Amino acid sequence: MFYVQRDAQGLLVRVEPASYAEATETLPADHHEIQSWFADAAVEKSLKQLKQSDFEMIRVLDDLIQVLTQKGVIRVTDLPPAAQAKLMDRTQAREALGGLSQLIDENESGLI
């Protein structure tokens, strides 16, 4: 059994397993609205995790491209013009903020 609160349109705005003052009704765990509430919450959490992971991977790829160009493995001009422009924009922004940050934390060791 879940305690729920609805908005003026009748949509769920809060679902809790324990009673709370603003709860307006209870619904069983197998109720379609409860199932949908938790499915939406799980999807939202997964999307948030992916978004954070995307930000982190962008930094990894940015640093990887930087290292490969510094070592002469690739040239920036090997990349498509749109990618070159994006890399230049990121490079300028990062330099304005103090340059590259380290991918490996000082307390970490090992290879990436």
Secondary structure, 3 states (H helix, E strand, C coil): CEEEEECCCCCEEEEECCCCCCCCEEECCCCHHHHHHHHHHHHHHHHHHHHHHHHHHHHHHHHHHHHHHHCCCCCHHHCCHHHHHHHHHHHHHHHHCCCCCCCCCCCCCCCC
